[in-house]
Amino acid sequence: MEFFRVYGRVIGLLRDERRLAIMLAFANIAVAALQFYEPVLFGKVVDLLSNAKSETTDQLWADARELLVIWAIVGVGGIVANIVVSLQADRLAHRRRLGAMAHYFEHVLDLPFSFHNSQHSGRLLKVMLTGVDNLFAVWLSFFRENLATFVALFVMLPLSLFMNWRLGCLLIVLIFFFAAANAWVVSRTDLLQKDVEDYHSQLASRASDALGNIHLIQSFVRLAVETSEMHRVIGRTLAAQYPVLNWWALLSVMTRAASTVTVISIFVLGTWLYTRGEATVGQIVSFMGFAAMLISRMDQASGFVSRIFFQMPSLADFFRVIDHQSTVLDRPDGIDIGRARGEVDFEDLNFSYDGLRPALQHFSLHVPAGTTVAFVGATGAGKSTALSLLHRMWDAQSGVIKVDGVDHRTIKLESLRRNIGVVFQDSTMFYRSIADNLRVGKPDATQAEIEDAAKLAEAHDFILRQPQGYETLVGERGATLSGGERQRLAIARALLKNPPILILDEATSALDSVTEARIQKALKVLMQGRTTFVIAHRLSTIRDASQVVVLERGKMVEHGGYAELMAQNGAFAHLVATQQGGIETA
């Protein structure tokens, strides 16, 4: 049932081009019908020649011309139908393959952090590439082979019973044997092949991990270890694959033997019927042709079942990803708030990543538009979590966040995130030019706007020192840039976006003290009139914050101005004293 469910779903993806698919289906029916009729014509020619002595020459040629005309029509019709299938099936399969890839890509990018945190990017890429390749193969074989085979088996074959039911029964027995043998082998190897596909996913994940961390591998002399582990997984993959291949090899032997026995049986039974006057030589020849055609079709069908069996786990993985529903839902009737003023309210938020350990508990905070709020606390206190909930990387289990008095879950995601600029602690970059990385903040930005943002972020000078200036490729994840350079580009990217709400997650953590001082000055200019959330471990950088929120284990333990909290001599004062004393906090 899983086979038919997945196969039906693959064919169902053609619904967007159903008219062309239906036309190709009729062309395949024509191909199957005309191919089936050729052995009949050949048998009639044999009968005509066998009875030639009992007819006049003129009558013989008249009958021959009639058969040849019909044969010519059948041949031309088959050629036309094959041309239609050959031209259009490939184009349809290529279009739908790229369409399926685009749909998968868009869907995966739209899934929330909760999904991506549990998936390896290498595996997701492998699922996409393998899945669309297998979709392409199924679509192509469906129109080139499978549909014609189905027509031959379920429509044309019963007609053979009308010609001679005894000989027709032999063909039907052969079909049932093929079907039963394939079903038996599939049942024996189904779970085994799923294990093989899991090993292939492990290979993709390990390879992606290694290639993405090449500096770590070389620095810690991990080459031999990583290579050895890859060979170990390869060995386990082959050990799981060989039993599956053995079963399918046995199936090939069995079906070949059955085909040979069927052909011999048709000859023996046909000869016996001929001696009894119950079959003509032409009918025997026709059924030999039927058998050859049917065996060829059954071999194609068996080969297809074998291929889709091996592809089934990857297709199932592809559909599982496609079926995964986002936990951060973008409502169809969502509101577009335009440019927000920047007022933010956190109202009794509760959130847990795993449903067991709370990351944020009963968190409430009012942030007037245009003010700056600093979040401080030890690692894991809930600072980044609270702000991730603000721009909906996750949704809280309970509680509400309001932007300008509007529940942010009722705002269109695009509208919400357009109003929020983020500078992450880990400043990731695309493997693209510096200009393209900056345009992430504003795709239609002019070169002048890009340079102005870069100057404000103290990035313009080092960009001009690059080999191609703003067109210089930054390498994968910005590997060709220093941490400070990546951080300045990230700040410029947020500046270019010009949002009313800013989130600065350790935005200056990777900078030297001189550059940090310059950027802090630029950030003060930027933050004028904007709502800014600052996550900072260097507490000396948040003296001018309107509010300081101290978090411990997901709870707000202190809240107030910098001087006010210092005067209370509580948790915040202790953090400041610890840093000033040169002791690192946990």
N, C-alpha and C positions, 0 to 999 in steps of 0.2 A: 504493500500500500504506500510506503514511503517513496518507492520508485515512481509510482504513478502520480503521487501528489507533487513531487518536485518537478517531474517531467511536464505535468499539466501547468504548473506555475511558470515554467520557462517559456512554454508556448504562449501562455497568457500575456507575457510581456510584449507580444507583438500587436496588442490591441490598438495601439496608436496608429498602426498602418494596416488595419484590418482589411481594407479594400484590396491592397496589393497582395496581402497574404491569401485572401480568398481566391484572387486570380491565379496565384501560383499553385494553390490547392487544386483548382480545376485543371491547370496545365499538367500537374502530376497525375491526376486521374486519367487524362488523355494519354499520357505516356504509358501508364500501366495497362490501360485498355488496348492500346495499339500493340504494345509488346506482347500481350497475351494473345492477340489475334494472329500474330505472325506464324506461330507453330501450327495454327489451324489452317492457314493458307498453304503452308508447306505440306501439310498432310493431304490437302485437297489436290495439290499438284502431283503428289505421289500416286494418289488414287486415279487421277486423270491419266497418268502415264501407264499405270497398271492395267487400265481398261482400254488402252489405245487401240488394241487389235479389234475390239468390237465396235469401233466407231469409224466413220469416214474421216478422211484427212481434213475436209472443210469443217466438219463438226468439231474435230479435235482442236483445230486452230481457233475456232470461234470460242470454245470453252477456255482455251489457254489465254486468249486475249482478254476475256472477261476477268480471269484470275489475276493477270498481270496488271490490268488497270486498277483493280481493287488494291493489289499489293503496292502499286505506285502511290495511290492515295494514302494508304496506311503509312508508307515510308515517309512521304512528304509531311503528313500530319505529325508524325513522331519527331521529325527534324525541327519543325516549327515549335512544337511544344517544348522540346529540349532547349532550343535557343532562348525561349522565354524564361525557362527555369534557370538556365546558366547565366543569363545576363542579369536578371532581377534578384535572384536569390542571394547572390554574393553581395550585391549593393545593399539589400535589405539587412542582411546579417551584419555588415560593417557598420551601417548607420545605427542599428539598435545596440551593437556592442559599445560604441562610443557614447550613445545615449545612456546606457546602463552605467557606464563608468562615471559619467557626469552626475547622474542621480545619486550613486553611491557616495561620491566625493562630497557633494553638497550636503547629503544627509549626515555623513560622519562629522563634517565641520560644524554642523548645527547641534550635535549632541553635546551635553554638558560635561563639565569636568569630572563628575562622578563616573561617567562612562569611560573617559579617556584615562583616568587614574587607574582603572582596572584592566586596561588593554595595552599591549605593546604596539608601538607605532609600526614596527616591522611586520608584525602579524597582520595588522589592519591593511597594510599595503599589499601583502601577499594574498590576503583574502580578496581584495579588489582585483588585482591583476589576474590571478588564477580564475576567479569567478567569472569575469567578463570573457576571458579566453574560452572557458568551457561553455558559456552561454552562446558564444559565436559558433562553436563547433556543433552544438545541438541544433541551433537554427539552420545551419547550412546542411547538415545531414538530414534534417527533417524534410526540407524541400527537395533535396537532391536524391534522397534514397528512401527515407522512412515512409513518407506519405504514399509513394508509389507501391512500396512493399505492403502497406496496410490495405491498399485497394486490391492488390493482387491476391492477398490472403482472404479478405472478408467479402469481396464482391465478385471477383472473377473466378476464383477457385470453385465456388459452388456451380458455376456454369459447366465445369468439367464433368460434374456428375451427370449433367443432362446429356453430354456426349457419350459417356460410357461410365456408368456408376461404379463398376468393379475396379477399373483402372483409377478412377477418381478417388476411391477409398484409400488406395495406396498413398496418394499424395496427402490426403488428410491425416493419415497415420503419421506420416513424416513430420507434418506441421506440429501435431500434438507432441511428438517426441522432442522436437526442438524446443518447444515452449516449456515442457516439463523439465528437460535437462537444464535449461537456463535458470528456471525458477529454483531448482535444487541447488545449483552452484551458488546462486546469489544468497540463498538462505545460509549456506555454509560459510560464506566469506564476508558477509555484511559487516559484522562487528570487527573482524580482522582488518578490513580496509579503513574503518574509522580510526583504529589505532595507528595505522600507517599515516593517515592525514594529520593526526596529532603530532607525530614525529616530524613531519614536514613543516608544521607550524613552529615547532621548537627550533628547527634548523634556521628558519627565516628570522625568528626572534633573536637567536644567538648571533647570527651573522650581522643583523642590524645593530645589536648591542655593541659588538666588537668594532664595527666600522664607525659607529658614532662616538666611540671612546678610544680611538687609536692612540692618543697621547697617554692615556692611563695604561694601556697595554704595553706600550714601549717603555714607559718610565719605570714600571714595576716588573719588567721582564716577564710578561705574561704570554708571550707569543707561543711558547711550547705548550703551556697549560691550555690556552684557548683552542689551539689547533688540536690538541689531544681530545679535548671535550667535544669538539665538532666531529672528529672521527668516531668518537664513542656513540654519538647520536646517529651518525650515518650508519654505523654497524647495526644499531638497534632497528633503524628504519628498514635496512635490507633484510634483517632477520624476521621482521614482521611482514615484509612484502613477499618473500619467496613462497610461503605457504599459499598465499592468495594466487600467485602466478601458477603454482602447481595445479590448483583446482581448475583454473581456466584453460590450462593446457590439456587437462583431462577432458574437459568439455569439448574442445576442438577435435580431439581424437574420436570421441563418441559421435559427434554430429557428422564427421566425415565418413565414419563407418556406416552410419545410418543412411547417408546419402547414397553410398555405393550399393548397399543392400536394396534400397528402393529402386534404383535404376535397373538392377539385375531382375528384381521382382516384376517390374513393368514389362521387361522383355519376355520373361518366362510366361507371365500371365497373359500377355498380349498374344504370344505365339499360341498358347492353348486356346484362347478365345477365337483366334483366326482359324484354327483347325476345326472349330465348331461352328464357324460362320457367324460368330457374334461380334466380330471386330474386323475392320479392314486394315490393310497395311498402312494406309494414310493415318488412321486413328492411332495406331501404334507409334508411328513416327511423330504425330502431334503430341502424344503423351510423353514421348521421350524428350521432346522440346519443352513441354510443360515442366517436366522434372528438372531439366537443366536450368530453366529460368527460375523455377521455384527454389532450387538448391542455392542458386546465386543470390536470390532475394533473402533466403533464410540465413545465408552466411553474412549478408549485409546486416540483417536484423540482429543476428547473434553478436556480430562485431560492435554494433551500436549499443546493445545491452551491456556488453563488456566495457565499452568506453564510458558510457554514462554511469556504470557502476563505480568505476574508478574515480569519476568526477563527482559522484553524488555527495561525498562529505564536503568538498570545497563549495559546491553549489548550496548545500544546506547552510554552511558557514556564511556565505554571501547573503542569503535570505535572512538569516538570524540577525545580522547587522542591520540590514534594511528594515527589519521588523522592530528593531529596538526603539522604543518610544522615549523621547526626551522627558526627563523629570522636571525640566524647566520649560514649561509650556508657554508658547507665544499665542495669546488669545486671538482668534480671528477678528473679534470686535474690539481689539485693543485700541488704546487712545494714542494719538500722536500729539505730544504736549508742546511741540515746537522747541524753542529755546527756553529752558527752565530758568527760574530765578535762582534756584540753588538751595532752597530750604529743605532740610532733611530731618525726618523723625524716625527713630528706632523705637518700636513699642513692644516691649515684653518678648524679645526674640529668644527662641530656644532652638538649638541646632546641634546635631551629632552627625559625624561622618559615617559611623558604622552602626548607629542605632543603640550602642551600648555606652560609650563614653561621651559625656556632653562636652562639646567644644565651645558652646556659648549658652549661658543660663540667665533667663529673665533680664535680658539686656535692654535698657531703655535710655534714650538720649535725644534731646532736642538740639538741633544745630541750625541757628538762624542763617539766612542767606548771606554770603559774603564773609563769613567768619572762618577761622582756622581752628581745627581740632587736632590735638596730638594724642595718639594712642601709644601707651608705653606699657611695658611689662616683660616678663621673662619669655623666652622662646616657648611657644605652645600655649600662651595665655589666652589667645583668641583674637588678637589684633587683626591679622590678615583675614581671619574668618569673617569678622563683622563687616569688613569692607568688601570681601568677595560676595557676601550676601547682598550688598548694596547694588552692585552691577550684575547681579543674578548669575554668577558662576554656579551657584547652588540656590535652592530655595529653603528657607527655614521650615522646620517641622511645625512651628507655631509662632504667632506674633506677626507684626506688620511693619513694613518699612514704607514711609510715605515721602514722596518728592513733591514739593509744593502742595502738600495736602492730599495728594493722589496716591492710592495704594500702587506701589511700583509694579505689582503683578498684573495690574490692569493696563499698564502702558506697553505699547509695542516694544519688543526688545530692541529693535533698531533705533527707535526714538529714545529709549532710556540710555542705551550705551553711546549714542551720539552725543549725549549731554555729559558724559563722564570720560575724563582722560586719566589714564593710569600709567605711572612709571613704576615698573616692577623692580624688585630687588635683583632678580636675574634678568638682565637686559638681553633678551633673545633677539636675533636678527635673521632675516631671510637671506638665503644665498643669492643675493641680488645686488644691484648697485646701491651706493649710499643714498642717492636721490630717491630710488624706489622704496628703500626702507623708511625714509622720512615721509614719503607720500602716503604711507599707511595711515598717518593721521589726517591727511586731506588729499584724496586722490587727484583732485583737480588743481592742486597748488601750483602756482607759477614758480619759476626758478628764483625770482626775487623774494617771494614769500619763504621759500625753502632756505635761502641764504640768511634772511632776517632771523628766522627761528634758530638756525645753527649759530649765528653770532650771539644771540641772547643766551644760548646754552654753552657758550665758550667752545664750540665745536668747529667753527668756520676755518680757523687757522690750520688745525691738524688735517681737516679734509682737503684743503688746498695743497698740503704736502704729500698727499697720496698720488700714485702714478697717473691716474686719470681723473683726479679731483672728485667731483660729485658722481662721476660715472664709474668709479672704482668698485669692483666686486668685493664684498666683505668676507667671503668664505662662508662655509656652512656654520650656522649659529653665530656668525660674526667672528670666526676663529682667527682671522687675520688682524683683528683689532685688540687693543688692550682692554682690560676691564673698565678703566676710566673712560676710554674712548667710546665703548659701547654704551656706557651709562649716559654720556653727554648726548649721544645720538638719540637715546630713548627720551631724554628730557626735551630735546628739540622736536621729536615726534609728537610729544604731548603738547608742546607750545604751539605747533603748527595746527593741531586740532582745535585749539582755542575753545575748550569746553567751559561751561559755567561751574562744573564740579570737578575737582582734581583729587586724585588719590596718589600720594607719594609714598611708595613702600620702600623705605630706605633708599631714596632717590640719589643720595650723595655718598652712599656707603663705599663705593669703589674708587673714590677720588682722593687725591692727595690734598693736604690741608690748604695749599695755596689756591688750587682750582676750586675746591669746595667753597672757599670764602667768596670767590667770584660768582659761582653759581648760586649760592645762597642769596647774594645780592640780587641776581637776576630773578630768582624765584620769588623774592619779596615783591618785586615789581609785578610779576605775573599774577601773584595771589591777590592783588588788590581788586576788590569787588567780586571775588570768586569764593565759593565754598571749597575749602581745602582740608583734606584729611591727611595727616602726616603720621606715618609709622616710623619711629626713630628709636634707635638704641643709644645714640649719642645725645644724651639729654640736654647738653648745652646748646643744641641747635633749635630747641623749641621754646625758648624763653618768651617769644612774642606771640605764642599761641593763645587764642581767645579762651580755649578750654583744654584741659589736660585730663585724659581718662586713663586711669590705672587699672589694668586687668590682671587677674590671677585665676588661673584654671577656669577661664570662661566667665568669670564674674567680675563686675565692676566694683572694685573695693574703695576707690577714691575718685573724686571728680571735682574739678575747680580750676582756678587760674594757677599759674606757675608759682607766684609768690605766696598765694593762699595755701597751696599744698605744702610748700616748704615750711611755712609757719606752723602747720599742723604736726610736723615732725613724725609723719606716719610712713606708709609704704613708699610713697614717691620720694620723700626726703631720704629714706634709706637707700633707694636706688641711686640717687644723685651722689650721696656720700660714698657709696661703694665704688662708683666710677671715678670720682675724684681721688679716691684712695688707691686707684690703679688695680682694683680687684675685679676680675671678670665675673659677671653674673652667669648663672646657669642658663 
